């Protein structure tokens, strides 16, 4: 039996959308992930609390604010919340 490829989580999809050069607006994120707008905003806040630097930029008059990730936390790539320590 072969394993099927790992499916991306919504958080991973959100991060991917926000790491694009142009970023993404709340409506685009909500549509793509099937979230309501308040859920999308809460997810952006959650990323900030996790250490991501999420910037909001107003491109021009009449266009929605776009968000993008400017910096990721140092431990963003780790899957476990448990860190190894040296007990010496």
One Martini backbone bead per residue (centre of mass of N, CA, C, O) as a GRO file, in nm:
protein
   88
    1UNK     BB    1   0.096   0.036   0.021
    2UNK     BB    2   0.023   0.368  -0.036
    3UNK     BB    3   0.059   0.682   0.053
    4UNK     BB    4  -0.093   0.957   0.088
    5UNK     BB    5  -0.077   1.268   0.066
    6UNK     BB    6  -0.041   1.528   0.259
    7UNK     BB    7  -0.261   1.735   0.396
    8UNK     BB    8  -0.337   2.050   0.424
    9UNK     BB    9  -0.379   2.284   0.634
   10UNK     BB   10  -0.526   2.580   0.693
   11UNK     BB   11  -0.278   2.711   0.812
   12UNK     BB   12  -0.089   2.644   0.575
   13UNK     BB   13  -0.257   2.793   0.362
   14UNK     BB   14  -0.245   3.070   0.493
   15UNK     BB   15   0.062   3.102   0.491
   16UNK     BB   16   0.093   3.075   0.186
   17UNK     BB   17  -0.080   3.325   0.111
   18UNK     BB   18   0.102   3.531   0.296
   19UNK     BB   19   0.389   3.474   0.136
   20UNK     BB   20   0.314   3.628  -0.081
   21UNK     BB   21   0.387   3.921  -0.219
   22UNK     BB   22   0.072   4.024  -0.223
   23UNK     BB   23  -0.093   3.845  -0.065
   24UNK     BB   24  -0.408   3.891   0.128
   25UNK     BB   25  -0.741   3.909   0.172
   26UNK     BB   26  -1.010   3.837   0.358
   27UNK     BB   27  -1.196   3.737   0.128
   28UNK     BB   28  -0.997   3.537   0.000
   29UNK     BB   29  -0.951   3.361   0.249
   30UNK     BB   30  -1.247   3.289   0.309
   31UNK     BB   31  -1.306   3.149   0.040
   32UNK     BB   32  -1.076   2.934   0.038
   33UNK     BB   33  -1.142   2.824   0.355
   34UNK     BB   34  -1.449   2.868   0.456
   35UNK     BB   35  -1.469   3.142   0.607
   36UNK     BB   36  -1.534   3.379   0.810
   37UNK     BB   37  -1.421   3.689   0.871
   38UNK     BB   38  -1.375   3.656   1.182
   39UNK     BB   39  -1.198   3.402   1.152
   40UNK     BB   40  -0.974   3.527   0.986
   41UNK     BB   41  -0.888   3.743   1.192
   42UNK     BB   42  -0.824   3.539   1.417
   43UNK     BB   43  -0.598   3.393   1.260
   44UNK     BB   44  -0.412   3.638   1.238
   45UNK     BB   45  -0.380   3.672   1.542
   46UNK     BB   46  -0.261   3.390   1.593
   47UNK     BB   47  -0.004   3.436   1.430
   48UNK     BB   48   0.102   3.668   1.597
   49UNK     BB   49   0.112   3.508   1.870
   50UNK     BB   50   0.319   3.291   1.728
   51UNK     BB   51   0.536   3.518   1.575
   52UNK     BB   52   0.422   3.648   1.340
   53UNK     BB   53   0.466   3.894   1.083
   54UNK     BB   54   0.178   4.079   1.024
   55UNK     BB   55   0.085   4.269   0.748
   56UNK     BB   56  -0.100   4.568   0.676
   57UNK     BB   57  -0.212   4.679   0.346
   58UNK     BB   58  -0.298   4.971   0.169
   59UNK     BB   59  -0.294   5.010  -0.163
   60UNK     BB   60  -0.575   5.168  -0.242
   61UNK     BB   61  -0.837   5.319  -0.334
   62UNK     BB   62  -1.098   5.076  -0.278
   63UNK     BB   63  -0.911   4.870  -0.158
   64UNK     BB   64  -0.826   4.610   0.016
   65UNK     BB   65  -0.673   4.486   0.267
   66UNK     BB   66  -0.347   4.348   0.289
   67UNK     BB   67  -0.186   4.045   0.377
   68UNK     BB   68   0.141   3.965   0.525
   69UNK     BB   69   0.441   3.793   0.566
   70UNK     BB   70   0.755   3.910   0.699
   71UNK     BB   71   0.783   3.703   0.953
   72UNK     BB   72   0.912   3.425   1.120
   73UNK     BB   73   0.945   3.215   1.351
   74UNK     BB   74   1.198   3.016   1.463
   75UNK     BB   75   0.977   2.764   1.539
   76UNK     BB   76   0.784   2.706   1.282
   77UNK     BB   77   0.907   2.414   1.176
   78UNK     BB   78   0.812   2.281   1.423
   79UNK     BB   79   0.605   2.012   1.551
   80UNK     BB   80   0.702   2.044   1.842
   81UNK     BB   81   0.668   2.184   2.173
   82UNK     BB   82   0.920   2.017   2.243
   83UNK     BB   83   1.227   2.078   2.389
   84UNK     BB   84   1.552   2.027   2.396
   85UNK     BB   85   1.768   1.972   2.677
   86UNK     BB   86   2.041   2.051   2.878
   87UNK     BB   87   2.116   1.893   3.206
   88UNK     BB   88   2.412   1.999   3.307
   0.00000   0.00000   0.00000
